[in-house]
Amino acid sequence: MHSLWVYVQRIRLRSISPVQLSLGALPL
C-alpha cells in the first residue's frame, strides 16, 4: 500500500512539474 502511495506521488509530481515550469516561464 505504501508503494502505491509513492507511485501516485511520483505521477503527481510528473504531472505538476511541467505545469509549474510553463507557468514560471510565463510573464505573470
Buried (B, 14 or more C-beta within 10 A) or exposed (E): EEEEEEEEEEEEEEEEEEEEEEEEEEEE
